[in-house]
Structures are given as structure tokens and as C-alpha cells.
Amino acid sequence: MSLYTYIPPLRNDFGCVMLVHEEPMDKKRNYYWVERGAFYLNHFKTMKRYPDEPPIIFPPVLKKIVTEWIKKSKAKVYLFSKQNNDAYAGCLNDNKANSFSNEVKKAASRFIKGANISINVLRKSKVTSLKGKNEEVRIKTARAMRHSLSTATHAYMRTSYSSDSQQSSVESDEDFE
């Protein structure tokens, strides 16, 4: 859950993260450089719009949490893997790891019993928390979440009467400045 709260929440992009101990040279997969605390997000929904994003450097507290996770889980190849050490569905081909999003829901439900907290809900919560903030902050956060300010406003901003089913999760990013 820390990956979705200590940094602006990304989509379902942590289920196929390979662990590396030096800077990765290819842009085919997502990587986490353990010693540096750098997350290389190369494969994601809007990657064609943002092809040359720098790695996300985790804040020290998140780096510490992830390092502890790696140690306790004995992760060797992937940051997260199934109990049999296999990759989540989609990691070995071009598809997303949808089964990982189910793990995020399970983890969130441990904190709030009976809640159905999805990655999309976490993203909406972050965008909504920026209501009233200056445009520069909102643009910077939208970019960190790999979408435009327009997408943040139209697809993720919650209103007092909205529900998840009333809001679109379609992201065109055509209006990115």
C-alpha cells in the first residue's frame, strides 16, 4: 500500500517490476534499482505520450519500506511474485499483471474492513486531495501519475455526488501541455 500512498499513485504498474542492482539499459520492462531506490517505469498505459520519463526516486521512507519488503519476502527476480515465486499474469508477455491489482484490493481491505479500495480509487483520492491547490502542483502530480491535468480533472476528480461507476476511467491525454 505504501507504493500507492508515499508517491502519487500509478496504475497497475508494480506487478511486473524486476529487481536490478544497476541501471537498466533497456526500456522493455519496469525495474526497481534496489540500491538507489529508483523505479524505472517503462511499460505503462500512456507510455507513448511520455516515452522518456526519468526514473521515480522513492523518498527515503518508501525506499526503506521496499527494502524491508524485499528482505522479508526474499524477492530475487520480481519485486512482487506469487507464493510459488512465479511472476504475476502478464509479466512474461506484453499484457498487464491484472492479478496484481486484486492483491492491492486485498491489502487495502485489511486497513478498512468491507471497503472495496481499488487502484483507481486511490488515484481518484489523490487527485481529489489536490482540489484548491495551485495549478503547478496539480500539473506536477498529474505528470507523476502519468496523465494530463485534463485527465485528472475529468476522469479522476471526485465530486460530492460522484461514484466510481459515474466517472470515466478512459484517459486520452490529448490535452497534455
N, C-alpha and C positions, 0 to 999 in steps of 0.2 A: 504494500500500500504506500510505502514511502516514495516509491518511484512516481506515484501519481499525486503526491502532495508536496514534496520538497522542491519540485521543479514544475513549471506549467505542464499539465498532463498531456501526454502524447496519446496517440490512438493505441491500437493493439499491437504495439511495436516491440515489446520486451520479451515476447515468447520465443523469438528466434535470434537471440543475441549470443554470439560466440565470444568466448573469453580469449583475449590475446595478451601477450606480455611485451608487445612493441607496437608501434604504429602500423595499422593495417594499410596495405598498399592498394588493394582493390576496392571497388565500390559496389560489389555484388551482394553483400550481406551486411547485417548490423553487427557491430562489435563493441565490446567493452574492454578497454585497456585498463587492466586491474591496477597497476602501479600508479597510473596517472589519474584514475578516476574519470576517464573520458569515454563518453558514449558516442560512437560513430553511427549515426542514423543515415544509412544509405538506401534502404529499401522501405518505402512508406507510401501512403496513398497519393500524396501530392508531390512526389519526388521529381516529376517532370517540370513542375513550376519552380522548385527550389533545388536545383541539381548540385550546387556547390556549397552547401551549408557546412560551417565548421563543426567540429565535434562539440557535444554538450559536455562542459566540465561540471561535474557534480559538486555541489557545495560540500565542504568537509564533513558535515554531519551525515549527509547521504552517502558519501564515499565510505565512511566508517560503517554504516549500516549494511551496505552492499558487500563490503569486505567481510564483515561478520557472517553474512548470509553464505558467501562463497565457502568460508571455512566450515560452518556448521552443516551445510548441505553437501559438502565435499564435491562441489561442482568442478568439473575438469574441462569440458568442451563447451557447454552452454551455460549461460547464467541461470536459466531455469530448465529443468528437464523433468520428465515423468519419473515415477518411482523406479522404473527399470533403467534409468539413465538415457532413455531414448529421447529424441527431440520431440517437441510438440508438433502436431499435424501441420504440415506446410513448410517446415524448416528445411526440408531437403529438396524442395522444388520452389516454384515461384509463388505459391499461394501463401496467404497469411496464416498465422497459427491461431485459428479461431478457438481451439480448445483452451488456449491460454486466457482468453477473456472470461471464460467460465471460472477459472481459478481466481481471477481478480474479484469476480462477484462473490465467490465463496469467502475469500479473505475479508471483503467489506462486510459481509453479513455477520462475521464474528464480532465486529465492533458495534453494529447496530442490528439487533435481532429483528428478523422479519423484514428488513429493508431489502430492496432489490436495487443495489447500487452497481450500476454498470460503468464501464469506462466512459461512455457517453455522458452519463450523469455527472461524473467527476469533471469532465471537460466543461459541461454547462455550468456547473457550480463555480469553476474558476472564472469563466467569462463574466458571469453574473456578479461575482465579487468585485469586479472592476468598474461596475456602474458608478458613475460620478468621478472616476479618475481621469486625469488628463489624457489627451489623445496619444501622446508619445508613449505613455505607459501601456495603453491598450494596444497600440501597434506593435510594440516590442513583445508583449505577451502573446499576441496573435501569431507573430512570426515564430516565436519559440514553440508554439503549438502546431506549427506548420500549416497555418491557414491565414487568410487575409482578415483585415478588420471588418470588411463587409460580411464575410462568412461568420465571424464571431458574433456580429450583431444580428444577422438574420437566421443562422442555423443553431446557435448556441445560447444566445441571451434568453434567460427565463424572464417571464413577466408574471405578475401576481396571479394570472388566470391560466397560465400555460401548463401543459403536462407533456411528458415525453412524446406521447402519441400525436400531439398537436404541432410539434416542432419538427422541422425537416433536418435530416442528417446529411442531406445532399450538399456537397461542397464544390462549388465551381471555381472559386478563387480567381474569377475573371477580373475582379476589381482591385487586385493587389497593387499597391502603389510602390 
